[in-house]
Amino acid sequence: MAFTLLAPTVAGPEDARYDEALIELAATRGPTAAIWTAKQGLVVPRTYRRHEGFEAQSAEYALSGWPVTVRMSGGGIVPQGPGIINVSLAYCTDGNPMDNSDAAYQLLCNVLGGAMAKMGVHAHAAAVEGSFCDGRYNLAIGEGEHRQKVAGTAQLWRRCPTSEHKNRQVVLVHALVLACVDTDIVTRRANDFEKALGTDRRYLPERTVSLHTLVHACQTPNHKGEPDSTFIKKINTLLAEQITGATLPSGSLKAY
């Protein structure tokens, strides 16, 4: 089995929960993947709804051009928008999420790491303390206190049993790649929202880094502060190549 990579839409940036549609596609058509960009905003897991001021603050942020979307997968707050690339993979597997989640993360990290290596950036899976939406399957460079996050990952699982496979599940594993973005600005946005909610979570901009900065050794994407479209296109091409050549974990199943 191989992934079917969805063609980019001509409508422009997608809704922040666009890739959740891949779950149904994977269940009915087989392994499905997408490389996409979301509209500018912040995305949070469902746990953020527990905060008393969440709805009011979300409405205020929407008026400022940074709408807040609640996603179904776990993790923490993340920014979305120009210069940030999303990579989503969905496929069926037989068994419990706890027994298969590491394999899904490793598959995604192999795709991301392979593309980055083609650009001369050698990243590895690691937690990066102080980064937003930290997790042990970030893609990072450096070691120890000098470690910086280039991409973050998360998962969402749905049961889709069949008569033949009672434990069949669909996993959506996705990544947010800081491709060509000012990490100071997006980290500040995440911190401001945490502060508005009254939480004590704060993130350090120096614990994240844009892939564009690593490749070109500059502090901002360009003099206008806009993403480098040629650079973005190159990354997308390399990611597509890695997805096309990806090998699914053992235990993966066909669609209906």
N, C-alpha and C positions, 0 to 999 in steps of 0.2 A: 504494500500500500504506500501511496505517496500523497502528500498534501496537494489539494487544489488551492492555488493562490488566487483570491478574488482580485479582479481588476479594479484599479482605483476609480472612484466615482468622479464624475465631472462636476458634481454639485459643490465641491470644495470641502472645507472642514466638516467633520461629522459630529453628531451628538456624542457626548462622552461615554455613553453606554452602547455605542454602535456595535461593538464586537460581541455583545451578549447574543446577538442574532446568529452567531456562528455555532452556538450550541445545537440549535435545531438542524442547521445544515449538516453538522457533523453526524448527528443521529440518523439522518435520512439519506445523506449523499456520501458520507465518508470523511476522512480527515480534511479539514478546511483551515485556511490561514488567511490573514489580512495584514497589510502594512498600511497604516492610516494616520491621519492627523485629526485631532479634535479641535473644536472651537475653544477660544480662550476662556479659562475659568479654573475653578478648583474642584477637585473630586475627592470625596471622603467615603469611608465605609459606613454601614448602617449604624454603628455604635455612636456616631456623632449626633444622631438624633436625640440621644438621651440628655444632651445639654439643654438647659432651660431656655436659653436665648438662641437656639439654633435657627429656628424659622425666621425670627426677626433679623438676625445677622445675615442669613442667606439672602433675604429680600434686599437688604441694604447693599450687599456685595453685587447682586445682580444689577442694581441701578448704576453701580460704578463700572460696569463692563466686565465683572468677574463673577458670573453666575456659579452657584455651588450645586454640584450634582452628587447624588448618593448612589454609589455603585454597589453591586451585590457581592463582589469579592472582598476579601479582608485587607489587612494592612493599615495604612494611615493616610493622612492628607497628601495629595500630590497636585502639582499644577498641570495645566494643559494649555495648548496654544501653539502659535507659530514657532518653528524651530525644535519642537518636541515630536518625536516619532513614536508611534505605538506599533508594537508587533504582537499579534494574537494568533495562537494555535489552538485548535479544538479537535479532539478525536475521542473515540470510544475505547474503553478498556474494561476488563473484567476484574472486579474486586473492589475493596474498600479504598477510599481516598488516602487514608493514613499509610496504606501499604504501597501506594503508587505515586504519591505527591512528589517525592524526591526525584523520581525518574522524569516526571513532567518538567520540573524545574531544570533538571540537567539538560534535557532536550532543548529547552529555550535558551539556556546559557550557552550551549554549543553553537546555536544559530547566531546569537549575538556576538559571542567571542570570536567565531570564525570570520564574521563580517568585519569586526574591528581589527582583527589581525591583518586583514588584507590592506588596511589603511595604516599599518605600522603601530597600532595600539594593542598591547597585550594585556587584556583584562582577565580577572579571575573572579569566581564567586566568593563573596565575603560580606559579612556585616560591616557597616560603616557607622560607628557610633556618632551621633550628632546630625546625621543626614535625615531628611524627611522620609517617612515611610521606610524605615530601615528594616532589613531582613537579611538572613544569612545567604540568600541567593541574589543579592545585588550583584551587578557586574562592577568591579572596582579596579583601580590601579593603585600601586604603592602598598606599603605595609605599615602596620602599627598606627601611630598617631599621624602619619603622612598619607594614610589611605584616603582615597576619594572615590565617590560613587559616580558612575557614568550612566547606569541604568538601574531601575528597580523592577521587581517582578511581583506578581500575585496570581492567585488561582481561584477558580469557581468550579464546583462540581454539581452535576445534576444526575439523578437516577433515571435511567431509561431502560428498564428491564424488558427482556423479550422471553418468549417461551423457551428458547434455547439457552439464553444467558440471563439467569435471574438476578445476578449482581452487576449487570451491565451499567456502566456509568459513562457520562460524557465529561471530560475535563476541558475547561477553557483556561489556558495558562497564558498570561499576557505580560508584556514589558513596556515600560516607558523609558525611552532613550533620550537623554539630554544631548541632542545632536548639535544644535547650533542656537543656543539660548543664553541669555545673561542669567547665570545662576544666582547672583546676588538679588536680582529683582524678584525672581520667582520664589526664592527662599523667604524674602521679606514678606511677600504676599501670604505665604503659608503661616509665618509667625504672627502676622497681623490678625489673621482669622483665629488662630489659637488664643491670642490675647483677648480678642473680642468675646470669645466664648468663656473666658475666665479660666482656661486651663493653664497648667504650669509647663506645658510642652513647648520647647523652643529649639530651633534648628540652626545649625552653623553653616553659613554659605561656603566656607572654605572646605567643608566635607563633601561637596559636590563639585563636579567639573564638566564643562561642555566638551563633547568629542571634538568639536571644531577647534577649541582652544588647544587640546592635546596635539592635534595634527598640525595646526598652523601657528601654535605658540603665540596667540594673541589673546587679549582680555575680553574683547567683544566681537560678535559675529562680523560686523563691518561698521563703517563710520556712521551709518544711519541707524544702527542698532537693529537691523532687520536680518532675518535668516539668509544665509548664502544659498540660493536656489540650486546652484551647480553642485555644491557640497551635499545638500539634501538629496538630490537626484542620484549622486554617486552612492551614498549610503543605502538608499532604497534598492538600487540595483544589486549591491552586494548582499543585502539581506534576502532579497528574492532568490539569489543563487543559492544561498545557504538553506533556505526553506525547501527549495526544489530538490536538493540533494540530501535532505535530512532523513534519518532512519528512525522510525517510530519505536518506542520501547517495547520490549517483549510483553505479550499479553494484550496488545492493542487488537481491537476487533473491527470488523467491517461494519458498514451501516446496515439498515434493514434490508 
